[in-house]
């Protein structure tokens, strides 16, 4: 076996293989027709005020927000698909000039051309082909290549400045190099080494030579033309902007340059020159250079699309084509990168030079092809170990020019000893790790083997010994080593730690099972079979487990960056976990120049190396730790049905009738981010209600009128959110919600209510009046009936009296009686036809009645009438037959029952305050004796009729009349008193 202890000198000479040739370059992103651009011919690049990049191509213009491209053509409103120049003016109009000289501009999501812009139709007669220059007064000028005139545009106005006088000064017509507007009436034109000042009419005001001599070439710097000489660059005012060694740049091929204070980039027809010395993109025709919002450099070419360079041109590098195969294991030491590929070749890379230290094919005569995890590890003494097939290779002295390579043998079936496991080789290793005394690895998924390192060093044979550490036979999914050099492994349902020759179940993990895990000091990071990332703290004590959520990815592998940071490779982006004393912090790495799906990653204290497809990309470690703040979104367009509202006009007012479908478009200049999500809030009362958004537009369906605030913020893959962008707009109230309409509606409602109430009042009053009229008519009729009833009663009594006189053969008295009776009947008929009569008429009737009764009963009674002189009988009106019934009642029931010459009926009429008092007094037998002599069923018809009439009279005429009869004391007779209220009495009187 001694022949396997050390490689023979011929094998050792493998270390002297020449270094692999590799070109150390700057990492760049390349965009062509295959991945976003409409074509590979790009004439210019422009960054607008929102931070978006515009590319002028031969197949339209393309806008790029750092994540996706959007192409516009004649279908969208361009006058020509071949656009040469893009510029933006102070009104935020993005202007496009085509090779035909046609002008158009873009603003608020709409392209304006001669078809929809009267201003551009006026300009259509001034088509020119030249360059655009933004002026200090916010206008911009277009100076033609044919030197006919200069066009200055500001807002919706333009002026043409003729250049014929300048052309006349030239012996040979020269192309205009630059123009500059000095004032409202003075322009500066640079042509043929001369600086002309002209007025708006083209008259030359002054002429002077340029402040430099020798050959020069116009060179673009952003939007301005500068001048490149053999050793300097001058601006339009003659000031030096850059100095460099003479002959650094070829005058005739330099086309553009950019200087941002950190780097100078000069674009030529043969590539890019960086900081005077470094050349890139050799053979490419550079047309324009600009920077994006993140500071990265963008270079357009005439036939090869667009390139993007990282802003860090000094430290971020890529070594291209420096190895073959797939990198399977890598490590760094003292700033040097070592790695091994899937064909078991071992490399060393330092300062852009990569050396092949071990060519496995040259050693064994065939290439290696790993079917699973490689059997590589680096031990504590900086010796690299490689186990493949039956070879155990050890490479030491890695930094020397001739590393030491040792070869040990892994026995085959025929040479295996009885105590070893036969038919094994190291090409089926699943996991491998090493302690100072042993090399452990999992083979065939469920068995653990180890190699005695001391025995291997002593004999040159690395014998595989099987360990009975997994008696259940469950598959082992992962293995790792802790800081105490003890091995841990996990099965489908448990975690174990190898102590000596036995495996101890670790109950503190509560039957957690990992698909893969790593141990860093006292912290364990791993993911389960359900792709759940877990971070376990204090794994030697009471385990505290954090579950990482919110990442839509598949966890793949972990690489340690330093003592507290771990880089996780996933299915889409890299994540960096920072381990804290009581938790963790995770963020997504969105560095655009990191290669996706790297084969392997290794890091030292300052640099992180990504190996993929033969390239090594080295990036400063600090750039991976930068938390890139998501960009603030910018609103692009507010579209309502077929109308577009200007974003630059401030507050937007949308008519109520056009609110049914409102679309608000936005984007975010996400340079430096690989993916952005969005959240939005629509609030009418400043209450944020954030919702996730899957596209760069917000659709509002028929919102109510009022003032709205739309807020949009971007969210990075790390979950960090930007400051919100805000847009306010007002949906104008409809006419029925305006103050004047509401006022008119309120007044109309009040008027309607007033008219309705008035109508109802009138209706009820009219109805009540009709009822009242009906009642009055009924009362009048009833009153008349009652009055009429008095007439037959009186006539009946009078006729009885006449009959008595005739029977007594008292003809003279009967005739007198008939005459008085006739007058009395005539008076009564006239009176009862009226509701009320004068007091005088009533007293005339009473007087005739008393005379009639006196004739009948002769000396049986006497009468007297007394009327106060203050009483006006012709003015006072009373109901007819008001007094007569009382007089009749006194005679018939008071006096006649006791005939006597002293019987007297006395009538007194007088006023007392507001009362008219009528007293009818008799000295008859009184009420008591009258009732005794009267039959029980007999009642006074006249008095009952009188009470009813007075009640009807009060209702009809509101005339309040009362009467009462009482017996005088000491049987002195009876008195009836009528009280007539001359003024209506108060309620309750």
CORHUDA-V293295 format. One record per residue. N is the residue number from 0. RES is the residue in three letters. SS is DSSP state (2 for helix, 1 for strand, 0 for the rest). Layout:
BEGIN
N:RES:SS / N:RES:SS
END
This chain:
BEGIN
0:UNK:0 / 1:UNK:2 / 2:UNK:2 / 3:UNK:2 / 4:UNK:0 / 5:UNK:0 / 6:UNK:0 / 7:UNK:0 / 8:UNK:2 / 9:UNK:2 / 10:UNK:2 / 11:UNK:2 / 12:UNK:2 / 13:UNK:2 / 14:UNK:2 / 15:UNK:2 / 16:UNK:0 / 17:UNK:0 / 18:UNK:1 / 19:UNK:1 / 20:UNK:0 / 21:UNK:0 / 22:UNK:1 / 23:UNK:1 / 24:UNK:1 / 25:UNK:0 / 26:UNK:0 / 27:UNK:1 / 28:UNK:1 / 29:UNK:1 / 30:UNK:1 / 31:UNK:0 / 32:UNK:2 / 33:UNK:2 / 34:UNK:2 / 35:UNK:0 / 36:UNK:0 / 37:UNK:0 / 38:UNK:0 / 39:UNK:0 / 40:UNK:0 / 41:UNK:1 / 42:UNK:1 / 43:UNK:1 / 44:UNK:1 / 45:UNK:1 / 46:UNK:1 / 47:UNK:0 / 48:UNK:0 / 49:UNK:0 / 50:UNK:0 / 51:UNK:0 / 52:UNK:1 / 53:UNK:1 / 54:UNK:1 / 55:UNK:1 / 56:UNK:1 / 57:UNK:0 / 58:UNK:0 / 59:UNK:1 / 60:UNK:1 / 61:UNK:1 / 62:UNK:1 / 63:UNK:1 / 64:UNK:0 / 65:UNK:0 / 66:UNK:0 / 67:UNK:0 / 68:UNK:1 / 69:UNK:1 / 70:UNK:1 / 71:UNK:1 / 72:UNK:0 / 73:UNK:2 / 74:UNK:2 / 75:UNK:2 / 76:UNK:0 / 77:UNK:0 / 78:UNK:0 / 79:UNK:0 / 80:UNK:0 / 81:UNK:0 / 82:UNK:1 / 83:UNK:1 / 84:UNK:1 / 85:UNK:1 / 86:UNK:1 / 87:UNK:1 / 88:UNK:0 / 89:UNK:0 / 90:UNK:0 / 91:UNK:0 / 92:UNK:0 / 93:UNK:1 / 94:UNK:1 / 95:UNK:1 / 96:UNK:1 / 97:UNK:1 / 98:UNK:0 / 99:UNK:0 / 100:UNK:0 / 101:UNK:0 / 102:UNK:1 / 103:UNK:1 / 104:UNK:1 / 105:UNK:1 / 106:UNK:1 / 107:UNK:0 / 108:UNK:0 / 109:UNK:1 / 110:UNK:1 / 111:UNK:1 / 112:UNK:0 / 113:UNK:0 / 114:UNK:0 / 115:UNK:0 / 116:UNK:0 / 117:UNK:2 / 118:UNK:2 / 119:UNK:2 / 120:UNK:2 / 121:UNK:2 / 122:UNK:2 / 123:UNK:2 / 124:UNK:2 / 125:UNK:2 / 126:UNK:0 / 127:UNK:0 / 128:UNK:0 / 129:UNK:1 / 130:UNK:1 / 131:UNK:1 / 132:UNK:1 / 133:UNK:1 / 134:UNK:0 / 135:UNK:0 / 136:UNK:0 / 137:UNK:0 / 138:UNK:0 / 139:UNK:1 / 140:UNK:1 / 141:UNK:1 / 142:UNK:1 / 143:UNK:1 / 144:UNK:0 / 145:UNK:0 / 146:UNK:0 / 147:UNK:0 / 148:UNK:1 / 149:UNK:1 / 150:UNK:1 / 151:UNK:1 / 152:UNK:1 / 153:UNK:1 / 154:UNK:0 / 155:UNK:0 / 156:UNK:1 / 157:UNK:1 / 158:UNK:1 / 159:UNK:1 / 160:UNK:1 / 161:UNK:1 / 162:UNK:0 / 163:UNK:2 / 164:UNK:2 / 165:UNK:2 / 166:UNK:2 / 167:UNK:2 / 168:UNK:2 / 169:UNK:0 / 170:UNK:0 / 171:UNK:0 / 172:UNK:0 / 173:UNK:0 / 174:UNK:0 / 175:UNK:1 / 176:UNK:1 / 177:UNK:1 / 178:UNK:1 / 179:UNK:1 / 180:UNK:1 / 181:UNK:0 / 182:UNK:0 / 183:UNK:0 / 184:UNK:0 / 185:UNK:1 / 186:UNK:1 / 187:UNK:1 / 188:UNK:1 / 189:UNK:1 / 190:UNK:1 / 191:UNK:0 / 192:UNK:0 / 193:UNK:1 / 194:UNK:1 / 195:UNK:1 / 196:UNK:1 / 197:UNK:1 / 198:UNK:1 / 199:UNK:0 / 200:UNK:0 / 201:UNK:0 / 202:UNK:0 / 203:UNK:1 / 204:UNK:1 / 205:UNK:1 / 206:UNK:1 / 207:UNK:1 / 208:UNK:1 / 209:UNK:0 / 210:UNK:0 / 211:UNK:0 / 212:UNK:0 / 213:UNK:0 / 214:UNK:0 / 215:UNK:0 / 216:UNK:1 / 217:UNK:1 / 218:UNK:1 / 219:UNK:1 / 220:UNK:1 / 221:UNK:0 / 222:UNK:0 / 223:UNK:1 / 224:UNK:1 / 225:UNK:1 / 226:UNK:1 / 227:UNK:1 / 228:UNK:0 / 229:UNK:0 / 230:UNK:0 / 231:UNK:1 / 232:UNK:1 / 233:UNK:1 / 234:UNK:0 / 235:UNK:0 / 236:UNK:0 / 237:UNK:0 / 238:UNK:0 / 239:UNK:1 / 240:UNK:1 / 241:UNK:1 / 242:UNK:1 / 243:UNK:0 / 244:UNK:0 / 245:UNK:0 / 246:UNK:0 / 247:UNK:0 / 248:UNK:0 / 249:UNK:0 / 250:UNK:0 / 251:UNK:0 / 252:UNK:0 / 253:UNK:1 / 254:UNK:1 / 255:UNK:1 / 256:UNK:1 / 257:UNK:1 / 258:UNK:1 / 259:UNK:0 / 260:UNK:0 / 261:UNK:0 / 262:UNK:0 / 263:UNK:1 / 264:UNK:1 / 265:UNK:1 / 266:UNK:1 / 267:UNK:1 / 268:UNK:0 / 269:UNK:0 / 270:UNK:1 / 271:UNK:1 / 272:UNK:1 / 273:UNK:1 / 274:UNK:0 / 275:UNK:0 / 276:UNK:0 / 277:UNK:1 / 278:UNK:1 / 279:UNK:1 / 280:UNK:0 / 281:UNK:0 / 282:UNK:0 / 283:UNK:0 / 284:UNK:0 / 285:UNK:1 / 286:UNK:1 / 287:UNK:1 / 288:UNK:1 / 289:UNK:1 / 290:UNK:1 / 291:UNK:0 / 292:UNK:0 / 293:UNK:0 / 294:UNK:0 / 295:UNK:0 / 296:UNK:1 / 297:UNK:1 / 298:UNK:1 / 299:UNK:1 / 300:UNK:1 / 301:UNK:0 / 302:UNK:0 / 303:UNK:0 / 304:UNK:0 / 305:UNK:1 / 306:UNK:1 / 307:UNK:1 / 308:UNK:1 / 309:UNK:0 / 310:UNK:0 / 311:UNK:0 / 312:UNK:0 / 313:UNK:0 / 314:UNK:0 / 315:UNK:0 / 316:UNK:1 / 317:UNK:1 / 318:UNK:1 / 319:UNK:1 / 320:UNK:0 / 321:UNK:0 / 322:UNK:0 / 323:UNK:0 / 324:UNK:0 / 325:UNK:0 / 326:UNK:1 / 327:UNK:1 / 328:UNK:1 / 329:UNK:1 / 330:UNK:1 / 331:UNK:1 / 332:UNK:1 / 333:UNK:0 / 334:UNK:0 / 335:UNK:1 / 336:UNK:1 / 337:UNK:1 / 338:UNK:1 / 339:UNK:1 / 340:UNK:1 / 341:UNK:0 / 342:UNK:0 / 343:UNK:0 / 344:UNK:0 / 345:UNK:1 / 346:UNK:1 / 347:UNK:1 / 348:UNK:1 / 349:UNK:1 / 350:UNK:0 / 351:UNK:0 / 352:UNK:1 / 353:UNK:1 / 354:UNK:1 / 355:UNK:1 / 356:UNK:1 / 357:UNK:1 / 358:UNK:0 / 359:UNK:2 / 360:UNK:2 / 361:UNK:2 / 362:UNK:2 / 363:UNK:2 / 364:UNK:0 / 365:UNK:0 / 366:UNK:0 / 367:UNK:0 / 368:UNK:0 / 369:UNK:0 / 370:UNK:0 / 371:UNK:0 / 372:UNK:0 / 373:UNK:0 / 374:UNK:1 / 375:UNK:1 / 376:UNK:1 / 377:UNK:1 / 378:UNK:0 / 379:UNK:0 / 380:UNK:0 / 381:UNK:0 / 382:UNK:0 / 383:UNK:1 / 384:UNK:1 / 385:UNK:1 / 386:UNK:1 / 387:UNK:1 / 388:UNK:0 / 389:UNK:0 / 390:UNK:1 / 391:UNK:1 / 392:UNK:1 / 393:UNK:1 / 394:UNK:1 / 395:UNK:1 / 396:UNK:0 / 397:UNK:0 / 398:UNK:0 / 399:UNK:0 / 400:UNK:0 / 401:UNK:0 / 402:UNK:0 / 403:UNK:1 / 404:UNK:1 / 405:UNK:1 / 406:UNK:1 / 407:UNK:1 / 408:UNK:1 / 409:UNK:0 / 410:UNK:0 / 411:UNK:0 / 412:UNK:0 / 413:UNK:0 / 414:UNK:0 / 415:UNK:0 / 416:UNK:0 / 417:UNK:0 / 418:UNK:0 / 419:UNK:0 / 420:UNK:0 / 421:UNK:0 / 422:UNK:0 / 423:UNK:0 / 424:UNK:0 / 425:UNK:2 / 426:UNK:2 / 427:UNK:2 / 428:UNK:1 / 429:UNK:1 / 430:UNK:1 / 431:UNK:1 / 432:UNK:1 / 433:UNK:1 / 434:UNK:0 / 435:UNK:0 / 436:UNK:0 / 437:UNK:1 / 438:UNK:1 / 439:UNK:1 / 440:UNK:1 / 441:UNK:1 / 442:UNK:1 / 443:UNK:0 / 444:UNK:0 / 445:UNK:0 / 446:UNK:1 / 447:UNK:1 / 448:UNK:1 / 449:UNK:1 / 450:UNK:1 / 451:UNK:1 / 452:UNK:2 / 453:UNK:2 / 454:UNK:2 / 455:UNK:2 / 456:UNK:2 / 457:UNK:2 / 458:UNK:2 / 459:UNK:0 / 460:UNK:1 / 461:UNK:0 / 462:UNK:0 / 463:UNK:0 / 464:UNK:1 / 465:UNK:1 / 466:UNK:1 / 467:UNK:0 / 468:UNK:0 / 469:UNK:0 / 470:UNK:0 / 471:UNK:0 / 472:UNK:0 / 473:UNK:0 / 474:UNK:0 / 475:UNK:0 / 476:UNK:0 / 477:UNK:1 / 478:UNK:1 / 479:UNK:1 / 480:UNK:1 / 481:UNK:0 / 482:UNK:0 / 483:UNK:0 / 484:UNK:0 / 485:UNK:0 / 486:UNK:1 / 487:UNK:1 / 488:UNK:1 / 489:UNK:1 / 490:UNK:0 / 491:UNK:0 / 492:UNK:0 / 493:UNK:0 / 494:UNK:1 / 495:UNK:1 / 496:UNK:1 / 497:UNK:1 / 498:UNK:1 / 499:UNK:0 / 500:UNK:0 / 501:UNK:1 / 502:UNK:1 / 503:UNK:1 / 504:UNK:1 / 505:UNK:0 / 506:UNK:2 / 507:UNK:2 / 508:UNK:2 / 509:UNK:0 / 510:UNK:0 / 511:UNK:0 / 512:UNK:0 / 513:UNK:0 / 514:UNK:0 / 515:UNK:1 / 516:UNK:1 / 517:UNK:1 / 518:UNK:1 / 519:UNK:1 / 520:UNK:0 / 521:UNK:0 / 522:UNK:1 / 523:UNK:1 / 524:UNK:1 / 525:UNK:1 / 526:UNK:1 / 527:UNK:0 / 528:UNK:0 / 529:UNK:0 / 530:UNK:0 / 531:UNK:0 / 532:UNK:1 / 533:UNK:1 / 534:UNK:1 / 535:UNK:1 / 536:UNK:1 / 537:UNK:0 / 538:UNK:0 / 539:UNK:0 / 540:UNK:0 / 541:UNK:0 / 542:UNK:0 / 543:UNK:1 / 544:UNK:1 / 545:UNK:1 / 546:UNK:1 / 547:UNK:1 / 548:UNK:0 / 549:UNK:0 / 550:UNK:0 / 551:UNK:0 / 552:UNK:0 / 553:UNK:0 / 554:UNK:1 / 555:UNK:1 / 556:UNK:1 / 557:UNK:1 / 558:UNK:1 / 559:UNK:1 / 560:UNK:0 / 561:UNK:0 / 562:UNK:0 / 563:UNK:0 / 564:UNK:1 / 565:UNK:1 / 566:UNK:1 / 567:UNK:1 / 568:UNK:1 / 569:UNK:1 / 570:UNK:0 / 571:UNK:0 / 572:UNK:0 / 573:UNK:1 / 574:UNK:1 / 575:UNK:1 / 576:UNK:1 / 577:UNK:1 / 578:UNK:1 / 579:UNK:1 / 580:UNK:0 / 581:UNK:0 / 582:UNK:1 / 583:UNK:1 / 584:UNK:1 / 585:UNK:1 / 586:UNK:1 / 587:UNK:1 / 588:UNK:1 / 589:UNK:0 / 590:UNK:0 / 591:UNK:0 / 592:UNK:0 / 593:UNK:0 / 594:UNK:0 / 595:UNK:0 / 596:UNK:0 / 597:UNK:0 / 598:UNK:0 / 599:UNK:1 / 600:UNK:1 / 601:UNK:1 / 602:UNK:1 / 603:UNK:0 / 604:UNK:0 / 605:UNK:0 / 606:UNK:1 / 607:UNK:1 / 608:UNK:1 / 609:UNK:1 / 610:UNK:1 / 611:UNK:1 / 612:UNK:0 / 613:UNK:0 / 614:UNK:1 / 615:UNK:1 / 616:UNK:1 / 617:UNK:1 / 618:UNK:1 / 619:UNK:1 / 620:UNK:2 / 621:UNK:2 / 622:UNK:2 / 623:UNK:2 / 624:UNK:0 / 625:UNK:0 / 626:UNK:0 / 627:UNK:0 / 628:UNK:0 / 629:UNK:0 / 630:UNK:0 / 631:UNK:0 / 632:UNK:0 / 633:UNK:1 / 634:UNK:1 / 635:UNK:1 / 636:UNK:1 / 637:UNK:1 / 638:UNK:1 / 639:UNK:1 / 640:UNK:0 / 641:UNK:0 / 642:UNK:1 / 643:UNK:1 / 644:UNK:1 / 645:UNK:0 / 646:UNK:2 / 647:UNK:2 / 648:UNK:2 / 649:UNK:0 / 650:UNK:0 / 651:UNK:1 / 652:UNK:1 / 653:UNK:1 / 654:UNK:0 / 655:UNK:2 / 656:UNK:2 / 657:UNK:2 / 658:UNK:0 / 659:UNK:0 / 660:UNK:1 / 661:UNK:1 / 662:UNK:1 / 663:UNK:1 / 664:UNK:1 / 665:UNK:1 / 666:UNK:1 / 667:UNK:0 / 668:UNK:0 / 669:UNK:0 / 670:UNK:0 / 671:UNK:0 / 672:UNK:0 / 673:UNK:0 / 674:UNK:0 / 675:UNK:0 / 676:UNK:1 / 677:UNK:1 / 678:UNK:1 / 679:UNK:1 / 680:UNK:1 / 681:UNK:1 / 682:UNK:1 / 683:UNK:0 / 684:UNK:0 / 685:UNK:0 / 686:UNK:0 / 687:UNK:0 / 688:UNK:0 / 689:UNK:0 / 690:UNK:1 / 691:UNK:1 / 692:UNK:1 / 693:UNK:0 / 694:UNK:0 / 695:UNK:0 / 696:UNK:1 / 697:UNK:1 / 698:UNK:1 / 699:UNK:1 / 700:UNK:1 / 701:UNK:0 / 702:UNK:0 / 703:UNK:0 / 704:UNK:0 / 705:UNK:1 / 706:UNK:1 / 707:UNK:1 / 708:UNK:1 / 709:UNK:1 / 710:UNK:1 / 711:UNK:1 / 712:UNK:1 / 713:UNK:1 / 714:UNK:1 / 715:UNK:0 / 716:UNK:0 / 717:UNK:0 / 718:UNK:0 / 719:UNK:0 / 720:UNK:1 / 721:UNK:0 / 722:UNK:0 / 723:UNK:0 / 724:UNK:1 / 725:UNK:1 / 726:UNK:1 / 727:UNK:1 / 728:UNK:1 / 729:UNK:1 / 730:UNK:1 / 731:UNK:0 / 732:UNK:0 / 733:UNK:0 / 734:UNK:2 / 735:UNK:2 / 736:UNK:2 / 737:UNK:0 / 738:UNK:2 / 739:UNK:2 / 740:UNK:2 / 741:UNK:2 / 742:UNK:2 / 743:UNK:2 / 744:UNK:2 / 745:UNK:2 / 746:UNK:2 / 747:UNK:2 / 748:UNK:2 / 749:UNK:2 / 750:UNK:2 / 751:UNK:2 / 752:UNK:2 / 753:UNK:2 / 754:UNK:2 / 755:UNK:2 / 756:UNK:2 / 757:UNK:2 / 758:UNK:2 / 759:UNK:2 / 760:UNK:2 / 761:UNK:2 / 762:UNK:2 / 763:UNK:2 / 764:UNK:2 / 765:UNK:2 / 766:UNK:2 / 767:UNK:2 / 768:UNK:2 / 769:UNK:2 / 770:UNK:2 / 771:UNK:2 / 772:UNK:2 / 773:UNK:2 / 774:UNK:2 / 775:UNK:2 / 776:UNK:2 / 777:UNK:2 / 778:UNK:2 / 779:UNK:2 / 780:UNK:2 / 781:UNK:2 / 782:UNK:2 / 783:UNK:2 / 784:UNK:2 / 785:UNK:2 / 786:UNK:2 / 787:UNK:2 / 788:UNK:2 / 789:UNK:2 / 790:UNK:2 / 791:UNK:2 / 792:UNK:2 / 793:UNK:2 / 794:UNK:2 / 795:UNK:2 / 796:UNK:2 / 797:UNK:2 / 798:UNK:2 / 799:UNK:2 / 800:UNK:2 / 801:UNK:2 / 802:UNK:2 / 803:UNK:2 / 804:UNK:2 / 805:UNK:2 / 806:UNK:2 / 807:UNK:0 / 808:UNK:0 / 809:UNK:0 / 810:UNK:2 / 811:UNK:2 / 812:UNK:2 / 813:UNK:2 / 814:UNK:2 / 815:UNK:2 / 816:UNK:2 / 817:UNK:2 / 818:UNK:2 / 819:UNK:2 / 820:UNK:2 / 821:UNK:2 / 822:UNK:2 / 823:UNK:2 / 824:UNK:2 / 825:UNK:2 / 826:UNK:2 / 827:UNK:2 / 828:UNK:2 / 829:UNK:2 / 830:UNK:2 / 831:UNK:2 / 832:UNK:0 / 833:UNK:0 / 834:UNK:0 / 835:UNK:0 / 836:UNK:1 / 837:UNK:1 / 838:UNK:2 / 839:UNK:2 / 840:UNK:2 / 841:UNK:2 / 842:UNK:2 / 843:UNK:2 / 844:UNK:2 / 845:UNK:2 / 846:UNK:2 / 847:UNK:2 / 848:UNK:2 / 849:UNK:2 / 850:UNK:2 / 851:UNK:2 / 852:UNK:2 / 853:UNK:2 / 854:UNK:2 / 855:UNK:2 / 856:UNK:2 / 857:UNK:2 / 858:UNK:2 / 859:UNK:2 / 860:UNK:0 / 861:UNK:1 / 862:UNK:1 / 863:UNK:1 / 864:UNK:1 / 865:UNK:1 / 866:UNK:1 / 867:UNK:0 / 868:UNK:0 / 869:UNK:0 / 870:UNK:0 / 871:UNK:0 / 872:UNK:0 / 873:UNK:0 / 874:UNK:0 / 875:UNK:0 / 876:UNK:1 / 877:UNK:1 / 878:UNK:0 / 879:UNK:0 / 880:UNK:0 / 881:UNK:0 / 882:UNK:0 / 883:UNK:2 / 884:UNK:2 / 885:UNK:2 / 886:UNK:2 / 887:UNK:2 / 888:UNK:2 / 889:UNK:2 / 890:UNK:2 / 891:UNK:2 / 892:UNK:2 / 893:UNK:2 / 894:UNK:2 / 895:UNK:2 / 896:UNK:2 / 897:UNK:2 / 898:UNK:0 / 899:UNK:0 / 900:UNK:0 / 901:UNK:0 / 902:UNK:0 / 903:UNK:1 / 904:UNK:1 / 905:UNK:1 / 906:UNK:1 / 907:UNK:1 / 908:UNK:1 / 909:UNK:1 / 910:UNK:1 / 911:UNK:1 / 912:UNK:0 / 913:UNK:0 / 914:UNK:1 / 915:UNK:1 / 916:UNK:1 / 917:UNK:1 / 918:UNK:1 / 919:UNK:1 / 920:UNK:1 / 921:UNK:1 / 922:UNK:0 / 923:UNK:0 / 924:UNK:0 / 925:UNK:2 / 926:UNK:2 / 927:UNK:2 / 928:UNK:2 / 929:UNK:2 / 930:UNK:2 / 931:UNK:2 / 932:UNK:2 / 933:UNK:0 / 934:UNK:0 / 935:UNK:0 / 936:UNK:0 / 937:UNK:0 / 938:UNK:0 / 939:UNK:0 / 940:UNK:2 / 941:UNK:2 / 942:UNK:2 / 943:UNK:2 / 944:UNK:2 / 945:UNK:2 / 946:UNK:2 / 947:UNK:2 / 948:UNK:2 / 949:UNK:2 / 950:UNK:2 / 951:UNK:2 / 952:UNK:2 / 953:UNK:2 / 954:UNK:2 / 955:UNK:2 / 956:UNK:2 / 957:UNK:0 / 958:UNK:0 / 959:UNK:0 / 960:UNK:1 / 961:UNK:1 / 962:UNK:1 / 963:UNK:1 / 964:UNK:1 / 965:UNK:1 / 966:UNK:1 / 967:UNK:0 / 968:UNK:2 / 969:UNK:2 / 970:UNK:2 / 971:UNK:0 / 972:UNK:0 / 973:UNK:1 / 974:UNK:1 / 975:UNK:1 / 976:UNK:1 / 977:UNK:1 / 978:UNK:1 / 979:UNK:1 / 980:UNK:1 / 981:UNK:0 / 982:UNK:0 / 983:UNK:0 / 984:UNK:0 / 985:UNK:0 / 986:UNK:0 / 987:UNK:0 / 988:UNK:0
END
